[in-house]
Amino acid sequence: MCGIVGLVCNENINSTLIRDMANTIKHRGPDDEGFIFMFDNNIIVAGGNDTPDKVWDSNFLYSPKNHINSLEGKKIKVALGHRRLSILDLSPAGHQPMCDEAQKVWIVFNGEIYNYLELREELKQKGYTFITNTDTEVLLKSYIEWGFDCVSKFNGMWAFAILDLRKNILFLSRDRFGVKPLYYYKDDNYFAFASEIKALLRLPFIKKEVNYEAVFDYIALGLEEQGEESFFKGIRELKPSYNIVLNLNNFEFKLHKYYELLYYDKFEKYNPEKEKKYISEIRELIFEAIRLRLRSDASVGSCLSGGLDSSTIVCVMNEIIKNQHLSQVGDYIKCFTASYKDDKVDESNWAKIVVESTKSQWIRTFPTEKELIEDLEDLIYTQDIPFGSTSIYAQYRVMKAAYESGVKVLLDGQGGDELFTGYTGYFPTYYRELIKNFDFTDLINEIKNVNNSPIDIKSIIKMAIKSELGKYLTFPQIRDFLIKKTSYPISLLNPEFYKEFSYRIKDRQEKIPNSFNQQLYQLITGFNLKTLLRYEDRNSMRFSIESRTPFADNINLIEYCFQIPSVYKIHNGFSKYILRQAMDGILPEQIRKRVDKVGFATPEVK
């Protein structure tokens, strides 16, 4: 888990720019730093003030030979920089940028390839040898073996850049669902990339201008980073499931989508025998996803809100360490919870049930209004762009508590609501699907059992009507509707500004789902999950914590869930039905049968 930066230029650039970019995201990797520079087809390997003595003294092909300050004023055309948070193979062997034996392929990598041990064995069978115990070396040699298709082999989260001197290209990739960030800038003379926007803003050739399309989306629709555009003009986000190939000979830029999540879109009636099969498979896949994400040479703990997702993670972790002692976890799981005095949003009593059931070590943080004000500037700087609620601050404080407790890796339940149907907005879509397919038996059953859901029938009907009306309203009607019904200050918009960007409302309007699984697909591949993952990434990395999200990036679990018909996802009034059933005997019954939906809430109103 790290921070990466890079620069390519048709002209020559000063080597100090890459140093300044890397220093800006030092929080992502305080354990080590490294750089490479290319000029006249030669590679210079450099370190910096934060490069440990053991790395300087090491004798790997990618060990630094020069201090970056000694290169000041030297003009180069390609530069890569890396800040390391040491998680796997804590020795100097894990230093980056890393290269192959011929020093022809170089990589900077942020993330974790959780199935790296299995891929390593597969590559060994093909004749590859390894000198480190890192997933970085596995990723590098996977690229050498399979080329651009290597990403299809990975189970995990990643953002990486590979400089391939054999082909004279720069290859960049971002994971399938956007767990790890990657931003870039390109014009006729420059290409630059970084893990965070703030690093790109250090470059003198990037003008700090507002992107008004993103401003409109935020004010009028409450959206953050909906597409490729950021809040800064010219700075773009590499979308999840995309690669970039930059030809260094002619500066040709190619953007390619390498992955598309498929989902089952046919309606099926409930079958108890099929349910048993789905429950068994989901249970096994959840255990495997969490087991893989416990691979670490640094200490591992978990977030715990008391909801189904985080409770599942803690309880499954507990089952795993019952059968296998893991030194990185220890005898007792360290769990971190944000708590409040306001009973309406505080879930501490639920979290306590899990803590007592698993005999975990419980570390709580108690965010206050005063502390929020004190930390607000740092929180905004951490997130890079505006955000929607103070729940982001609660997460910020949970990460800080983990850092202060010496935990370096946290598992979190992000993605569980998108994968297992945790939001109330799913219910009207599911009801519509039942009506559309004339399944009135199941519809009546759902209505009878509505007390098991976190929403009542009246609210479901209102949400369904609102959704249907959205298909037919014109722009002025939508504007009036938004002014009356939403909390976003659209009424304050300049009429000309509204008129100029109102087409973006139409883009949003056309995305109303036709089926239940399509709605899940939109949320997990669209802006919804990606936004939550950005909060997660920035808050965790602000405190040099690696956050792992098994429900948001385990490809085997996600693909299997999307082949399950909707009738097994909401059933007998229960949201997350298949998850609840799969965790029978694992979760405490009070948690497994929770029917309220608090979310990760904070006491915003007195």
Legacy VTK file of the C-alpha trace (Angstrom):
# vtk DataFile Version 3.0
C-alpha trace
ASCII
DATASET POLYDATA
POINTS 606 float
0.000 0.000 0.000
1.640 3.158 -1.167
1.529 6.357 -3.146
2.693 6.607 -6.749
3.562 9.544 -9.019
4.943 9.906 -12.524
5.911 12.392 -15.215
6.480 12.088 -18.951
7.414 15.019 -21.131
8.115 15.658 -24.818
10.595 18.251 -23.610
12.948 17.958 -20.642
11.677 18.442 -17.082
13.412 19.162 -13.807
13.936 16.096 -11.623
12.852 17.997 -8.501
9.221 18.033 -9.681
8.800 14.311 -9.044
10.323 14.716 -5.591
7.829 17.472 -4.740
4.927 15.354 -5.981
6.009 12.370 -3.886
6.546 14.499 -0.772
2.968 15.786 -1.088
1.632 12.267 -0.557
4.202 11.177 2.027
1.347 10.134 4.328
0.542 7.308 1.909
3.994 5.824 2.396
6.154 7.100 5.261
8.363 3.977 5.389
10.429 4.453 2.227
10.759 6.485 -0.962
12.310 5.772 -4.331
12.616 7.201 -7.833
13.787 6.360 -11.313
14.630 8.772 -14.122
15.080 8.047 -17.807
17.159 10.162 -20.147
18.937 9.143 -23.368
17.536 5.627 -22.785
19.513 5.340 -19.550
17.938 4.745 -16.119
19.043 6.558 -12.965
17.828 4.992 -9.696
17.525 7.419 -6.777
16.437 7.588 -3.162
15.550 10.445 -0.847
15.671 11.641 2.736
13.076 9.045 3.773
14.854 6.119 2.126
16.045 3.917 5.031
19.747 3.164 5.511
19.069 -0.551 4.987
17.685 0.227 1.545
20.721 2.344 0.645
22.960 -0.492 1.790
21.076 -3.193 -0.140
22.346 -4.630 -3.372
19.283 -5.190 -5.532
19.167 -4.092 -9.159
16.612 -1.480 -8.122
18.448 -0.249 -4.992
19.042 3.528 -5.104
22.468 4.677 -6.219
21.938 8.444 -6.150
20.266 10.879 -3.791
17.508 12.732 -5.597
18.822 16.090 -4.384
22.087 15.442 -6.232
20.127 15.331 -9.485
18.634 18.796 -9.045
18.754 20.680 -12.306
19.228 17.539 -14.366
16.826 17.435 -17.281
14.944 14.194 -17.862
11.990 12.979 -19.943
10.444 10.219 -17.812
10.293 9.956 -14.022
8.523 7.595 -11.620
8.244 8.061 -7.859
7.052 5.857 -5.027
6.207 6.261 -1.343
6.085 2.947 0.521
3.862 1.758 3.338
5.479 -1.578 4.182
2.881 -4.364 4.483
4.328 -7.415 2.688
8.042 -8.297 2.973
9.129 -5.502 5.293
12.771 -5.887 4.208
14.620 -3.642 1.712
13.613 -6.163 -0.973
10.194 -4.486 -1.065
11.653 -1.145 -2.186
10.179 0.491 -5.281
10.441 1.315 -8.128
11.194 -2.362 -8.747
12.548 -3.903 -11.956
13.049 -7.220 -13.694
16.412 -8.993 -14.050
17.187 -7.190 -17.314
16.274 -3.770 -15.871
13.980 -3.299 -18.849
10.621 -3.304 -17.024
10.022 -1.025 -14.017
6.984 -0.716 -11.767
5.465 1.588 -9.139
2.497 -0.010 -7.447
-0.165 0.978 -4.923
-2.442 -1.744 -3.575
-2.469 -5.452 -2.789
-2.778 -8.494 -5.036
-4.250 -10.868 -2.480
-3.831 -14.007 -4.577
-0.133 -13.266 -5.133
1.006 -16.536 -3.522
-1.097 -18.582 -5.934
0.092 -16.526 -8.923
3.682 -16.826 -7.732
3.406 -20.634 -7.817
1.842 -20.510 -11.280
4.697 -18.328 -12.532
7.304 -20.594 -10.926
5.866 -23.458 -12.970
6.577 -21.356 -16.044
10.230 -20.919 -15.041
10.173 -17.586 -13.207
12.298 -17.066 -10.094
11.643 -14.646 -7.249
13.979 -12.758 -4.935
11.322 -11.084 -2.747
8.203 -12.094 -0.847
6.191 -9.196 -2.268
3.111 -9.055 -4.423
4.865 -6.277 -6.377
7.347 -8.723 -7.885
4.486 -11.104 -8.704
2.600 -8.286 -10.443
5.713 -7.288 -12.399
6.389 -10.824 -13.647
2.698 -11.384 -14.343
2.934 -8.450 -16.743
6.064 -9.890 -18.351
4.279 -13.233 -18.834
0.743 -12.138 -19.797
1.154 -8.526 -20.921
-1.841 -6.231 -20.549
-4.040 -9.264 -19.806
-2.255 -9.762 -16.480
-4.950 -7.688 -14.745
-7.507 -10.422 -15.399
-5.470 -12.688 -13.109
-5.549 -10.388 -10.091
-7.821 -10.623 -7.065
-7.332 -7.401 -5.178
-6.982 -3.646 -5.380
-4.437 -1.764 -7.437
-3.219 1.312 -9.204
0.124 0.852 -10.903
2.373 2.169 -13.648
4.823 0.000 -15.590
7.608 1.504 -17.683
8.406 -1.056 -20.371
11.653 -0.119 -22.112
11.325 -3.088 -24.490
8.223 -1.531 -26.057
8.965 2.046 -24.984
5.548 2.431 -23.371
4.077 3.424 -20.037
1.239 1.123 -18.941
-1.143 2.191 -16.177
-4.047 0.285 -14.650
-6.690 0.747 -11.972
-8.573 -2.061 -10.226
-12.028 -3.196 -11.301
-14.153 -1.263 -8.793
-11.996 1.722 -7.846
-10.621 0.806 -4.429
-7.284 2.442 -5.216
-7.200 5.908 -6.802
-5.332 7.151 -9.856
-5.519 10.642 -11.370
-3.804 11.975 -14.467
-3.214 15.048 -16.608
-2.348 15.154 -20.300
-1.728 17.841 -22.871
0.431 18.003 -25.993
3.669 18.157 -24.008
3.074 16.534 -20.627
1.592 13.428 -19.104
1.481 13.164 -15.300
-0.204 10.819 -12.843
-0.557 10.504 -9.075
-2.489 8.708 -6.355
-4.030 11.991 -5.200
-4.999 15.234 -6.908
-2.920 17.331 -4.536
0.295 15.834 -5.926
-0.613 16.902 -9.476
-1.310 20.435 -8.285
2.390 20.786 -7.439
3.219 20.827 -11.153
3.735 24.338 -12.588
2.265 23.495 -15.997
-1.118 22.481 -14.499
-3.347 25.518 -14.050
-5.426 25.478 -10.883
-8.800 26.119 -12.499
-12.300 25.077 -11.417
-14.166 22.456 -13.447
-17.711 23.847 -13.406
-19.307 20.626 -14.661
-18.194 18.911 -11.460
-19.389 21.905 -9.410
-22.847 21.639 -10.990
-23.018 17.902 -10.280
-22.126 18.516 -6.662
-24.496 21.425 -5.987
-27.465 20.359 -8.101
-27.279 16.579 -7.785
-25.112 15.948 -4.739
-22.627 13.916 -6.790
-18.863 13.740 -6.322
-16.531 12.609 -9.100
-19.347 11.170 -11.189
-17.290 10.599 -14.328
-13.687 11.152 -15.332
-13.747 14.855 -14.514
-12.436 16.089 -11.188
-13.169 19.442 -9.553
-9.949 20.700 -11.164
-9.997 21.466 -14.866
-7.692 19.209 -16.844
-7.172 16.686 -14.047
-8.965 13.449 -14.786
-9.622 10.273 -12.845
-8.711 6.960 -14.413
-11.993 5.139 -14.044
-12.195 1.686 -12.449
-11.608 -1.231 -14.868
-9.553 0.939 -17.210
-5.977 0.843 -18.510
-3.861 3.532 -20.118
-1.062 2.880 -22.600
1.184 5.825 -23.427
3.559 5.376 -26.366
6.788 7.163 -25.451
7.891 7.358 -29.089
5.000 9.433 -30.393
3.080 10.391 -27.203
0.046 8.437 -28.433
-2.459 7.931 -25.591
-4.871 4.981 -25.480
-7.596 4.408 -22.903
-9.031 0.905 -22.691
-11.721 -0.730 -20.548
-10.457 -4.188 -19.639
-13.332 -5.473 -17.505
-17.135 -5.512 -17.505
-19.146 -6.988 -14.639
-21.895 -9.281 -15.924
-25.138 -9.702 -14.024
-28.058 -12.122 -14.141
-31.048 -10.206 -15.470
-33.714 -12.887 -15.673
-36.508 -13.196 -13.166
-36.873 -16.412 -11.175
-39.358 -17.510 -8.562
-38.061 -18.530 -5.151
-36.732 -22.099 -4.882
-35.642 -23.351 -1.417
-33.205 -25.900 -2.909
-31.452 -23.213 -4.916
-31.302 -21.055 -1.805
-29.337 -23.762 0.034
-26.784 -23.854 -2.781
-26.404 -20.070 -2.841
-26.033 -19.911 0.942
-23.302 -22.564 0.968
-21.347 -20.926 -1.857
-21.639 -17.406 -0.450
-20.452 -18.559 2.966
-17.400 -20.241 1.453
-16.584 -17.242 -0.738
-16.849 -14.796 2.178
-14.477 -16.910 4.250
-12.025 -17.118 1.355
-12.206 -13.369 0.670
-11.455 -12.500 4.295
-8.800 -15.208 4.625
-6.898 -13.761 1.647
-7.128 -10.269 3.122
-5.473 -11.382 6.347
-2.215 -11.958 4.454
0.147 -9.382 5.915
3.523 -8.930 7.543
2.115 -5.961 9.484
-0.532 -5.915 12.233
-4.171 -6.431 11.147
-7.406 -5.261 12.819
-10.940 -4.398 11.752
-13.435 -1.563 11.701
-16.636 -2.397 13.583
-19.785 -0.303 13.344
-22.162 -2.971 14.642
-23.887 -3.370 11.294
-24.126 -6.612 9.352
-21.125 -6.027 7.079
-18.444 -5.083 9.592
-19.824 -7.596 12.104
-19.553 -10.331 9.467
-15.918 -9.467 8.888
-15.021 -9.528 12.588
-16.904 -12.766 13.238
-15.389 -14.531 10.234
-11.932 -13.313 11.256
-12.616 -14.802 14.660
-13.579 -18.167 13.140
-10.386 -18.163 11.079
-8.043 -17.438 13.991
-9.771 -20.131 16.067
-8.339 -22.697 13.665
-5.110 -20.970 12.711
-3.012 -18.618 14.818
-2.079 -15.543 12.812
0.639 -13.427 14.385
-0.466 -10.373 12.403
-3.892 -10.554 14.094
-2.828 -11.914 17.490
-4.945 -13.763 20.032
-7.627 -11.042 20.065
-8.913 -9.006 17.136
-8.510 -5.264 17.554
-11.824 -3.625 16.603
-12.327 0.109 16.123
-15.671 1.874 16.594
-16.900 5.485 16.455
-19.277 6.123 19.382
-21.596 8.989 20.380
-23.806 10.087 23.251
-26.767 10.382 20.870
-28.634 7.049 21.012
-30.355 7.744 17.681
-27.116 7.261 15.750
-24.858 5.449 18.212
-24.438 1.749 17.420
-22.060 0.933 20.253
-24.508 -1.503 21.855
-24.579 -3.524 18.639
-20.800 -3.428 18.314
-20.508 -4.511 21.954
-22.481 -7.685 21.181
-19.923 -8.614 18.513
-16.972 -7.708 20.749
-18.254 -9.891 23.569
-19.120 -12.748 21.231
-15.628 -12.792 19.694
-13.718 -11.675 22.808
-12.142 -8.935 20.718
-10.146 -5.973 21.962
-12.396 -2.933 21.558
-10.957 0.509 20.836
-13.513 3.316 20.637
-13.241 6.897 19.472
-15.717 9.631 20.458
-15.750 12.403 17.814
-17.091 15.736 19.046
-18.274 18.951 17.436
-15.240 20.801 18.824
-12.806 18.237 17.399
-14.521 18.360 14.025
-13.971 22.103 13.844
-10.331 21.677 14.864
-9.740 18.943 12.286
-11.920 20.325 9.490
-9.143 21.938 7.457
-7.049 18.776 7.580
-10.098 16.657 6.725
-10.850 18.742 3.629
-7.197 18.625 2.567
-7.184 14.862 3.132
-10.240 14.288 0.919
-9.030 16.625 -1.884
-12.588 17.549 -2.902
-15.918 18.444 -1.204
-17.898 15.689 0.501
-21.449 15.183 1.673
-21.646 14.520 5.409
-19.796 14.401 8.715
-19.746 10.590 8.618
-16.484 11.059 6.712
-15.068 12.630 9.861
-16.170 9.659 11.968
-14.254 7.375 9.610
-11.268 9.743 9.795
-11.266 9.357 13.576
-11.546 5.555 13.390
-8.444 5.484 11.188
-6.643 7.805 13.566
-7.496 5.498 16.496
-6.092 2.520 14.590
-2.895 4.420 13.847
-2.485 5.383 17.500
-3.023 1.738 18.485
-0.237 0.530 16.202
-2.476 -1.294 13.716
-1.330 -0.900 10.125
-4.009 -2.875 8.224
-7.790 -2.637 8.731
-10.517 -4.744 7.177
-13.733 -2.850 6.518
-17.228 -3.717 5.288
-17.390 -1.085 2.546
-19.255 -2.477 -0.450
-21.547 -4.741 1.562
-24.613 -2.547 1.009
-24.019 -2.515 -2.753
-23.279 -6.238 -2.952
-25.853 -7.672 -0.563
-28.702 -5.099 -0.874
-28.400 -2.969 2.243
-30.061 0.264 1.098
-33.769 1.053 1.491
-33.875 2.193 -2.148
-33.652 -1.418 -3.256
-37.121 -2.270 -1.977
-39.266 -0.328 -4.489
-37.146 -1.696 -7.352
-37.663 -5.234 -6.086
-41.409 -4.705 -5.652
-41.641 -3.349 -9.210
-39.817 -6.419 -10.486
-42.278 -8.724 -8.722
-45.253 -6.825 -10.206
-43.675 -6.710 -13.680
-43.319 -10.507 -13.618
-46.793 -11.106 -12.140
-45.309 -12.738 -9.050
-48.055 -11.574 -6.697
-47.504 -14.473 -4.311
-44.029 -13.275 -3.381
-45.196 -9.644 -3.447
-47.917 -10.377 -0.895
-45.386 -12.294 1.190
-43.024 -9.320 1.151
-45.772 -6.920 2.166
-46.816 -9.222 5.020
-43.222 -9.341 6.252
-42.433 -5.662 5.773
-41.749 -5.353 9.519
-38.510 -7.253 8.853
-37.321 -4.469 6.572
-35.878 -1.063 7.542
-38.646 0.735 5.629
-42.450 0.787 5.659
-44.904 0.283 2.794
-45.828 3.968 2.597
-42.179 4.925 2.089
-41.673 2.198 -0.508
-44.667 3.465 -2.509
-43.438 7.075 -2.307
-39.971 6.086 -3.513
-41.433 4.058 -6.389
-43.679 6.937 -7.534
-40.809 9.407 -7.336
-38.625 7.105 -9.409
-41.294 6.584 -12.068
-42.037 10.310 -12.336
-38.354 10.956 -12.914
-38.640 9.203 -16.283
-41.114 11.751 -17.623
-40.328 15.125 -16.020
-38.887 17.878 -18.241
-35.895 20.012 -17.190
-37.944 22.853 -15.613
-40.103 20.342 -13.772
-37.036 18.523 -12.501
-35.552 21.814 -11.347
-38.719 22.781 -9.467
-38.964 19.278 -8.025
-35.366 19.420 -6.789
-35.853 22.854 -5.265
-38.869 21.638 -3.283
-37.795 18.128 -2.379
-34.034 18.027 -1.895
-31.572 19.582 0.515
-29.194 20.647 -2.251
-29.228 24.444 -2.824
-30.178 24.240 -6.512
-32.438 27.265 -6.071
-29.327 29.368 -5.465
-27.887 28.531 -8.881
-27.547 31.263 -11.447
-30.212 30.557 -14.136
-27.613 30.769 -16.903
-25.321 28.384 -15.048
-28.243 25.988 -14.587
-29.206 26.233 -18.259
-25.640 25.566 -19.413
-25.245 22.340 -17.438
-28.827 21.063 -17.139
-28.033 18.318 -19.660
-26.189 16.599 -16.807
-29.539 16.130 -15.043
-30.774 14.322 -18.137
-27.742 12.041 -18.033
-28.650 11.205 -14.448
-32.336 10.873 -15.304
-31.724 8.159 -17.893
-30.054 5.782 -15.430
-33.211 4.556 -13.655
-32.781 0.749 -13.424
-35.092 -1.697 -15.175
-34.344 -4.593 -12.836
-33.118 -5.284 -9.335
-29.716 -6.672 -10.324
-29.259 -3.797 -12.734
-29.693 -1.382 -9.833
-27.045 -3.286 -7.872
-24.799 -3.151 -10.935
-25.219 0.610 -11.270
-24.347 1.216 -7.625
-21.300 -1.042 -7.499
-19.837 0.063 -10.849
-21.008 3.676 -10.798
-20.248 6.694 -8.659
-21.918 5.397 -5.483
-19.374 2.790 -4.368
-16.462 4.653 -5.927
-17.247 7.716 -3.827
-17.381 5.666 -0.619
-14.101 4.011 -1.537
-12.478 7.407 -2.018
-13.490 8.395 1.507
-12.046 5.105 2.710
-8.784 5.488 0.833
-8.081 9.103 1.792
-8.995 8.691 5.462
-7.017 5.492 5.910
-3.950 6.696 4.027
-4.001 10.008 5.884
-2.952 7.945 8.907
-0.793 5.489 6.922
-3.336 2.696 7.318
-4.003 0.097 4.630
-7.756 -0.432 4.403
-8.942 -3.712 2.897
-12.500 -4.149 1.623
-13.383 -7.795 0.858
-16.929 -6.910 -0.236
-15.709 -4.278 -2.701
-12.883 -6.013 -4.542
-12.989 -9.786 -4.151
-13.723 -10.668 -7.743
-14.893 -14.244 -7.085
-17.414 -13.178 -4.448
-18.709 -10.214 -6.460
-19.147 -12.113 -9.711
-20.950 -14.953 -7.931
-23.328 -12.554 -6.144
-24.278 -10.955 -9.451
-25.376 -14.304 -10.839
-27.866 -14.815 -7.994
-31.515 -13.949 -8.861
-33.081 -11.057 -6.979
-35.580 -13.192 -5.019
-32.740 -14.480 -2.814
-31.391 -11.019 -2.021
-34.530 -9.556 -0.462
-36.771 -12.243 1.004
-39.414 -12.398 3.723
-38.923 -8.642 4.163
-35.233 -8.994 5.010
-32.599 -7.016 3.163
-29.233 -8.802 2.759
-31.148 -12.058 3.014
-28.479 -14.271 1.460
-25.770 -12.766 3.689
-27.883 -13.272 6.807
-28.493 -16.903 5.906
-24.854 -17.533 5.040
-23.769 -16.180 8.425
-26.125 -18.361 10.452
-24.056 -19.757 13.330
-21.281 -17.213 12.700
-22.960 -13.928 13.636
-24.685 -13.373 16.994
-28.420 -13.759 16.377
-29.194 -10.203 17.549
-26.920 -8.889 14.780
-27.972 -11.408 12.117
-31.628 -10.467 12.548
-31.207 -6.699 12.856
-33.847 -4.984 10.781
-33.021 -1.292 11.334
-30.733 0.645 9.020
-28.633 3.338 10.713
-25.788 3.470 8.204
-22.534 5.077 9.248
-24.378 8.001 10.821
-23.213 10.902 12.964
-25.163 13.306 15.254
-25.361 16.246 12.837
-28.483 17.886 14.292
-29.033 18.793 17.948
LINES 1 607
606 0 1 2 3 4 5 6 7 8 9 10 11 12 13 14 15 16 17 18 19 20 21 22 23 24 25 26 27 28 29 30 31 32 33 34 35 36 37 38 39 40 41 42 43 44 45 46 47 48 49 50 51 52 53 54 55 56 57 58 59 60 61 62 63 64 65 66 67 68 69 70 71 72 73 74 75 76 77 78 79 80 81 82 83 84 85 86 87 88 89 90 91 92 93 94 95 96 97 98 99 100 101 102 103 104 105 106 107 108 109 110 111 112 113 114 115 116 117 118 119 120 121 122 123 124 125 126 127 128 129 130 131 132 133 134 135 136 137 138 139 140 141 142 143 144 145 146 147 148 149 150 151 152 153 154 155 156 157 158 159 160 161 162 163 164 165 166 167 168 169 170 171 172 173 174 175 176 177 178 179 180 181 182 183 184 185 186 187 188 189 190 191 192 193 194 195 196 197 198 199 200 201 202 203 204 205 206 207 208 209 210 211 212 213 214 215 216 217 218 219 220 221 222 223 224 225 226 227 228 229 230 231 232 233 234 235 236 237 238 239 240 241 242 243 244 245 246 247 248 249 250 251 252 253 254 255 256 257 258 259 260 261 262 263 264 265 266 267 268 269 270 271 272 273 274 275 276 277 278 279 280 281 282 283 284 285 286 287 288 289 290 291 292 293 294 295 296 297 298 299 300 301 302 303 304 305 306 307 308 309 310 311 312 313 314 315 316 317 318 319 320 321 322 323 324 325 326 327 328 329 330 331 332 333 334 335 336 337 338 339 340 341 342 343 344 345 346 347 348 349 350 351 352 353 354 355 356 357 358 359 360 361 362 363 364 365 366 367 368 369 370 371 372 373 374 375 376 377 378 379 380 381 382 383 384 385 386 387 388 389 390 391 392 393 394 395 396 397 398 399 400 401 402 403 404 405 406 407 408 409 410 411 412 413 414 415 416 417 418 419 420 421 422 423 424 425 426 427 428 429 430 431 432 433 434 435 436 437 438 439 440 441 442 443 444 445 446 447 448 449 450 451 452 453 454 455 456 457 458 459 460 461 462 463 464 465 466 467 468 469 470 471 472 473 474 475 476 477 478 479 480 481 482 483 484 485 486 487 488 489 490 491 492 493 494 495 496 497 498 499 500 501 502 503 504 505 506 507 508 509 510 511 512 513 514 515 516 517 518 519 520 521 522 523 524 525 526 527 528 529 530 531 532 533 534 535 536 537 538 539 540 541 542 543 544 545 546 547 548 549 550 551 552 553 554 555 556 557 558 559 560 561 562 563 564 565 566 567 568 569 570 571 572 573 574 575 576 577 578 579 580 581 582 583 584 585 586 587 588 589 590 591 592 593 594 595 596 597 598 599 600 601 602 603 604 605
